[in-house]
Amino acid sequence: MVRLSFQLWNRWFPTFGNLTFASFLIAVISGIPLAVPYQVNRAFDSLQILQLTNPAGVFFRSIHYWSGQLFILFTLVHVIEHLLKKNEKRLKSGLWLRLVLVLLLALFVMLSGFILKADGEGVMARQILNGLVGTVPIIGENLRLFVLGTSKNLQLVYLHHLVTTTVFIWIIVIEHVRRVWPDLLSFTYLLGIGTILTFTFPPGLQLPSAEVIRGPWYFIGLQELLHWIPEPLIVICILAVLFILLSLVRWMTPVKAGYAKRVLVAFLVLYLVLSLNNWVLRDGNWNQLFL
C-alpha cells in the first residue's frame, strides 16, 4: 500500500528526491541574504532588529525556515522510499554510506539553524545537544568542542551551518542526483509552497521567559526519549545502533535486511508517538497531562 502510494505520487508530482534537492537549494539561496544582518555574537538581538525593521529580511528568513523544514521532511520520506524499493542495493557502497551520513548531517544542519536563533528554544536545544554529545565515551568532550564550540560562543555552530555541513551535503546530493540544479518544476513547486507558508505562518522568536519552550518538531521526540531514559549514554547507544543498521542494510541478505528495516520502522513509529506525547500531552512545566 505504501509502495503504491509512492508510485502514484511519482506519477503525478515531482519525485521526493527532486523535492528534497529543490528545498535544500532554496534554503541555501535564501540563507545568503540573512548572513548580512545576522551577527553571530549578538544573534538574538540581531534577529529581533531584523524582525522589527527589515521586511525583506523577514521574508528571506521565513523562506529559509520553511524550505529547511520541507528539506528535512522530504529527506526522511525519500529515505523511506529508497528502503521500500530496495534501492540501496543499486547504489555503490561508498555512495550509500555517504548518503546515510548526509541524513545525519541534514538533521544537524537543521538543528544548528534552530540553535542559531539564540532565543529560549534555541538555547535549550543547544544545552540538550551539548549534554548528549558530551556523553559519548572517550571522544565526547572533543566531539562536543568540535561540533558546538564553547558554551556561549555560537561562532563554530554558525561556521558548520553556513559552510561545512552545507557544502558537504550539496556535494553528495550532486553526486547522487548527477546534476547541480534541481528540475524547474520541483523548484517552482517548493518556492510557491514556501512563499505561501511564509505569509501564512511566519516564524517568530521565543523569549526565554516563555511559558512553554520546546525544540523543533524533529527534535522533541529525542527530548521525550531523554525524559523516559534519564541516562544519555543509553540514548546515544540506541541511536548508534540504528545508524549502524541503516548503514549496513545494503550488504545484508534480503531476510536480514527485512528485519533491519522493521526495526527502523518500529523506532520511527515510537519516535512519532513520543513526539505527539510531548507536543500534545505535556504542559509548560513538562508535567504529563491526563495521568
Secondary structure, DSSP 8 states (H G I E B T S, - for coil): -HHHHHHHHHHHS--HHHHHHHHHHHHHHHHHHHTTT--GGGHHHHHHHHHHH-HHHHHHHHHHHHHHHHHHHHHHHHHHHHHHTTGGGGS-HHHHHHHHHHHHHHHHHHHHHHHTT-SHHHHHHHHHHHHHHHTSTTTHHHHHHHHH-SSS--HHHHHIIIIIHHHHHHHHHHHHHTSSS--HHHHHHHHHHHHHHHHHS------TT-S-----TTTHHHHHHHHHS--HHHHHHHHHHHHHHHHHGGGS-HHHHHHHHHHHHHHHHHHHHHHHHHHHSB-TT--BTT-
